[in-house]
């Protein structure tokens, strides 16, 4: 179970093999997940992204215990499993492919910057601490991505 959890928590191993920016590489499965979730009606997207956010906690918890490092950068489930939250309700399938590049840059930038209070929440121990800061950062990204969508794609 630990190996499976570590595999999921590291973005199917992308967080382990990336020589730099493991969070960025580990976010890539989130792109496919975002396309899949935004194909659902919005009323269903909300519980799905909520469930993914909650499900990320035990994967991150087990990976942190296995790797032995607090919020190890190789743990990327907090990036890829929460990625769809940043795009909830945006009709990705109706947008040009390159719009995802813009959204990806926004999501990764906000995740790296970690605006308040996200930056303060990382100190919470275990999987909850790994996920909660990204949850808040993804809420910020959701707002920015919606502004971009409404301003340029609607």
N, C-alpha and C positions, 0 to 999 in steps of 0.2 A: 504493500500500500504506500510506503514511503517513496519508493521509486516512481510509482505512478503519479503521486502528488507532486513530486519534484519535477517530473516531466511536464505536467500541466502548469505548475507554478512558474516554470522557466520559459513559458511560451513555446512548448513543444521542443525545448532544447535551444531555442534561439538565444535566450538570455545567457546560456552557457558558452555558446560558440562565438558570440560576437566579441571581437577583440577590443572594441570601444563602443560606447553608447548602447549598452545592452537593453536599456529601457526602450530605446527607439526601435531597435530590431525586434525586441520582444513584443512591441505593439502591433507588429504587422498582422498577426492572426486576428487582431481586433478589427482590422479593415474588413475582412471577409465577414466577420461576425456582425459588424455594423450594417453591411449590405443585407444580410439575412434578416436582422431584426427590423430594419426600416421597411422591409417588404411587408411586414405585418401591419394591421391597422393600429393606429396610435393607442387605442384603448388596451391593446394587448402588448404593445411595446413597453409600456410603463411597468407592468408587473414582471416582464421578462428582464429588463435592465435592472430592476430591483433585485430579482432573484440572482442574477449574475453577480451583482455587487456583494450580496450576502454569501454566495457560494465561493467567492474569491477568498474570503477570510480564512476558512480552514486550510485551503491549499497553501496560502501564504504562511500560515502558522506552522504547518508541517515542514515546509521548505526552509523557513528560518531556523527551526529546530535542527533540521538535517544539516544545513550549511554552517550553523553555529555563529552566524553574523547577523546582528540587528539590521533589519531592512536591507539585506544584501542586494546590491544592484542587479544581480543575476535573476532575482525574483521579479517576474514581469506579469504575473497574473493580475496584479493591481492595475497594470496598464491595459492589457488586451481584453480582460473580462469586463472592465469598466468603460472601454472605448465606445461602445454603442450608446452609453448614457450621453456622451457629448454630441450625439447626432439624433437623439430621440425626436421623432416627429418630422424630421427633414426628409423629403422624398428623394433619397439618393438615386434611386433607379431612374428618376426623371431628369437627372442633372448630367452634364458632361463629365466624362471620366476624370478630367483634370481638376474638377471641384474638390475631389477627395484629397488632392495634394494640398490645396489651401486649408481644408479642414484639418488635415494631418499636422501641418505646420502649427496651426493654432493650438491643437490639442497637446502636442509635444512641448511647445513653448510654455504654455500655462502649467503643464506638469513639471517642467524644469524650474520655472520661476516660483511656483507654489505660493501664490498670494495668500495673505492673511485671511482666514485663520488656518488654512491648510498647512502652512509651514509650522505652526505650533502643535498640530495634532499628531505629527510623526512620532512624538515622544510617547504616545500611548503604546503599551507593550503588546507584543505578539502580532498576530494577523490583523487584529482590529486597527492597530496603529499603522500597519503597512497599507491598509485599504482606505481608511477614513480620509487621509490627506488627499489621496487620488480621487476619492468620491467628491470632495469639495472642489478640487481643481477641475474635475469634469463638469460640475455644475457651472462654474465660471465659463468653461469652454463651450458648454451648451448655449449659454447666453450670447457669447461672441459669434458662434457659428450660426445661430438664428439671425443675428444682425446681418451677417454676411449674406446668408440665404435671402433674407427679405430685401436687402439692398441691391444685390447683383443677380440673383437667379429667379426671383419671383416676378 
